[in-house]
Amino acid sequence: MYKWVITLLIGSMFSSACTSRSKANQNESNELTMIVGTYTSPEGSQGIYTYQFNQETGAYKALDSIAVDNPSFLTLSKDNRFVYAISELKGEQSAVHAFALDKKSGKLKVLNSRKTLGGGPCHVATDGKKVITANYYGGSVSTFPIRYDGSLDSISGLYQGEASGSHPKRQKNAHVHCVSFTPDKNYVLATDFSADRLLKYAVHPKEDRLYPLTDSIAIEPGSGPRHFTFSPNGQYLYVINELSGKVTAFSYADGKLNQIQSIVADTLRAEGSADIHLSPDGRYLYASNRLKGDGIAIFEVNPENGMLAKVGYQPTGIHPRNFNITPNGKFLLVACRDSHAIQIFRRDSTTGVLHPTDSEIKLSKPVCIQFAQ
């Protein structure tokens, strides 16, 4: 009998220990490291800030910061070990920076920096082998090979956009606003803002440069394509157009894009549409608008054909430049530059609707939010 009691006690203790470890692991997986880029001039913040954010409860706490000039956009390596951020400055000061990230402490260690050779870099992406930047004032795309330690090698390519759009002021000079790899990693796409098109480049798996292709993707004249996002299954691409305030949807397969829809996100035509993201499950699409009626347009995605139907609009703080959704889909955080705050919205996964919370992160001129898990 004593043996039976001892066995029962040991089994109970083992079960309790496993349950405790399971809960601890679950809590740990809900703790994200949030990296925030800001504008530092004039009289802005210090640079990049890191926070711990719980994607289950919405609780957060500040971790660390590092001084960087105008890090208005940043991205992480796939393994979350490295952060690449741009300095959105004009002329020779324009640069891209590489950092090593300690997720637990939120500390960033500078690895090195490189000149983009194109003014006003405003977007950056990586496939783990190279880093590419979109240079707004330079109207160009820059590429940099990644060294074994995560740092950046010398620039390996500079590719120019055009200015052929119909807007008399905003498309007078060449501007490239966003650049990213396709889901299959075989191509790079870039928004040629002032030419109303998407530029396309072939990626060679063993070479550092990109290969410009002639089959660029035309978008309605006067649109001003700004940012884009792919569906989780890689079958659809959605572009937010800054000038027209429309979302342009495409089907995607083997490097080919075919337009399937154009739908209005900004009914006020404020010429300030900014960012675009899909929920992790791909069921809802969100697009931010600025300058008038600041807020987030909400669309439901038809899973059969990728078409969009507008289901709501969520007002936000002033100038919602960038936003992001937690990996579990429960929260949407908006960087409201001119409200000097990151607003935290709880997201209804069934309806796609956003619900304001009483919580926001006060920070001078936040403009980019990324998560490391």
N, C-alpha and C positions, 0 to 999 in steps of 0.2 A: 504493500500500500504506500509505504514511504517513497518507494521508487516512482510510483504513479504520480504522487503529489509533486515530487521534485521535477519530473518530466513535464507536468502541466505548468509549473511555475516557470521553468526555462522556456517552454513554448510561448507562454504569455509574454515574458520579457522580450523574447526574440521578435514576436509580432509587434509589440509596442515600439521597439527600436526601429523596425522596418517602417512602421507608420510614421514615426517621427522623422526618419530620414526622407521618406517620400514627401512629407509636408515641407521639409526644409528645402528639398530640391525644387519643389513646385514654387515656393516663395522666391527662391533664388532665380528661377527662370522668368519670373514676373518682373524682376528688377532690371530695368534697362539703363544703359548709360546713354544719356542724351547729350549730343554735341550741338552747340548753337553758334552760328556765325552772325556777325553784327556789322553795322557801319560804325567806324571809329572817328570819322571826320565829317563836319567840324564838331568838336566838343561832344563826341559820342562815347562809346564804351571802350574798354581796353582791347577787345579783340574776340577770341574764341572762349566760350564758357562751357563747362561740363556740369551735368546734373545727374542725379539718380532719379529715375522715374519709374513708379510701380504701375505697370499696365493693367493691373487688376483693380486697384483702388484709386488711382490718379494722384496718389501722394508723391511728393518730390522733395529733394533737398539739394542744395548747391554743393558741388564737389571742388572744382578748381577753375582756373582761367589762365590764359597765356596771351601775351601781347602780340598782336598781328595787325597790320594796317588793312582796314576794310575787307575782312574775310567774308564777303557777301554770299559765297556759296562754298560748300565743302562736301566731300563724299568719303566713304570708308572702303577699305579693301574687303573682299568677301569674307575673310577670316577675322575681320574687325581689329586687326593688329595695327593697321596704319590708317592715318587720316591725310587726305590731300585737300588743301584749301587754296583758294586764289586770293590775291590782293587786287580788288577792283580799283585800280588807279590808272591814270593816263600816262602815256609816254613810256620812258625807260623804267619807271618804277613798277610797271605792271609785272606781276610775278605769280608763280605757283609754288606752294610750300609742301614739304613732306614731313609728317610727324609720326612718331611711334606712340601708340595709345596703351595706357594701363587702364583697363576697363574698371577695375575695382576702385581705384583711387580717382579716376578721371583725369589723371595727369597726362599731359602731352609733352613729349620730348622732341625738340626740333632736330630733324635729320639734315635737311638742306633745302635750298630754294633755287629756282631757275627763272630767268626772264622769259616771258611768253612771246616777246617780240611782236605782240599785238596789243594795242591799248585797251584798257577796260575789260579784262577778263571777268566774266560773270557766271560761268558754269564750268564744272569739271566732272569727269567720269573716268573710270578705270575698268579694265578687264583682268587686272592682275599682272599683265605683262607690260602695259603702257598706260600712261595718263594722258588724257586729251582735254584741252580747254577751249571754250567758246569765247572769243574776244569781241566784245560788243563794239567798242570804238574802232578797233582795228579791222572789224569786218572779216575775221579770219578764224581758223582752227589751228591750234598748235599741238604737237605730239611729243611725248617724252618717254623714252624707255625707262622701266623700273629696274634698279639694281637689286642684287640678292638680298640686301638689308632693308629694302623698302624705300630707299632714297631714290632721287631722280637723276638720270643721266642727262647729258646735254640734249637740247632740242633736236629732234630728228626730222621734223617736217613742219611747214607753214603753208596753209591752204586758204586761198582768198575767196570771199563771197563777192556779191555784186549789189549795185544799187540801180534797180530798174523798175521799182514799184511806182504806183500812181499817187501815193500820198505826198503832197507838195513839201511838207516839212519833215515828217518822221522817216521817210524813205529816201531822203536826198543823198545820204551817204550809206555805204555798205555797213551792215550790222549783222553779226551772228550771235544768237542769244542762247542756244542750248545745243549740246552735243552728247550723243550716247551710243552705246553699242546695241545692236539688235539682239534679241534673245538667243539666237543661234551663234552669236559672236563672229559671224562672217562679214558683217558690215557695220559701218558707222553712219549714223544719220545726224544732220545738223540743220537747225532752222536758219535759213538765209532770210532773215527778217525783212530786209529791204528789197528783196527780189521775189517775195511771195512764193517760196518754194522750199522743199527739203532737199539739201545736198546729200549725195550718197557716195560712200567710199568703200572700197573693198579692203578687207583686212587679210594680210598674209600671215599665217601662223608662225613663220620663222623670220619675219622682217619687221623692222621698227617703224617703217613709214606706212602711210595710207595710200591707196590708189584711187584717185578721183574717177568717178564713173559719169558717163554722159546722160544717163537716164534719171535726172533729177525729177522730183515729184512736184508738179505745179499745184498751187492753192489759189483760190479766188483772189483776183487783183485787189489790192488795198487791205488785205487781211493782216499782214504783219505777224507771221507765225512766231510764237515765243517759246513755249515749252511743250513737251509731249510725253506720253507714257504708254507702255505696252500692257495689254491684258495679261493676267497671270499665266494663261495658256499660250501666250505668244502669237495668237491668231489675229489680234486687232491692235491698231495704233490710234491713239486719240491726241489731237493737237489743239491747244488753246491758242487762239489768235488774238493778239493784244489790241490791234486796231479795230477789227470788225466785231470783237466780242463774241465770236462764234467758236464752237468746237467742231473740228473737222475729223470725221471718223474714217478709217481705212481698214480693209482686210489685209492681212500680211501672210505671205507664204514664199519661202525660198528667195527672199530678197525683193519680191514684187509687192508693191502697194497699189491697191485699187480703192478709190474713194467710194464710200457707201452712204455717207450722210453728212449734212452740215446743219447744226442746230444752235440757236442763240443761247448764250450763257449770260450775257450782259444786255439786258433790255434797254438800258439807258444810253448805250453807245458812248461810254465815257473814254474809250480808247485806252483802257488801263487793265485789261484782263491779264492775269499773271501766271498762276501755277495750276497744275492739274495732276490728280492722283486717283487711282482706283482703290476700293476697299480690298483687303487681302483676299477675300473670296471672289472678287471680280464682279460682284452683283451691283455695285453702285459706283458712280463716278462723281468726283467733286472738282469744281473749278473756282478759283478766286478772282474777284473783281475789285478794282480800286478806283479812286478819283471821284466817283459818284456811287451812292448806294453800296458802300463797302460791304462785302460779304462773300458767301460761298454758295454757288449754284449747285444743286443736287440732282443727279440724273440716275434713273434705273437703267440697267443694261439688260437687253434681251439676250439670254444665253444662246439662243439658236442662231442669231445673225449679227450680234454685236451692236445693234441699233440702240439709240438712246431715247428715253422719254423723261422729260423734266418732272420732278416730283416735289421740289421745294426750294426754298432760298433761306439761308441763315445769315442775318446781319452780324457783322463783326466789328472789332475796333478799327481804327483808322489805318489805311494802307496795308491790307493783308497781302504782303508780297509772296510769302511762301508758307506752306503748311505741310503737315505730315500726319500719318495715321499709324498708331501703334501696331506691331505685328499681329496682335490678337484681335484687332479691329474694334476694340472697345472705346478708344479715345481718339479724337482728332484735335491736334494742337495747331494753332494759327499764330504765326509771327507777324504781329501788327506793328510795323515799323514806327509809325507816328503816334501810336498810343503808348509806345515804350513798354510793351507787354506781350507775353505769350499767353493767349487765351486757351483754356482747356474746355473742350466740349465732350460730353459723353455721347457716344454714337449708338443708335438703335440699329442692330444688325438686320432686323426684319424689314423695317421701313426705310432705312438709310437716313432718317431724320437726325439732326444734331440737337442736343439739349445743352444749353449753357450750364456750367457749374459755377459755384461761388469762388472758384480757385483760378488764379492767374499768376504767372511768373513775371515780376517786374524786372525789366532789363532795358537799358538804353539801346534803341534802334535794332531790335532783333530782325533778322531777314532770312535765316535758313535754319532748319531743324533736321537733324539726322539721329537715328537710333542704332545703338550697338547692343546686341543681345548675348 
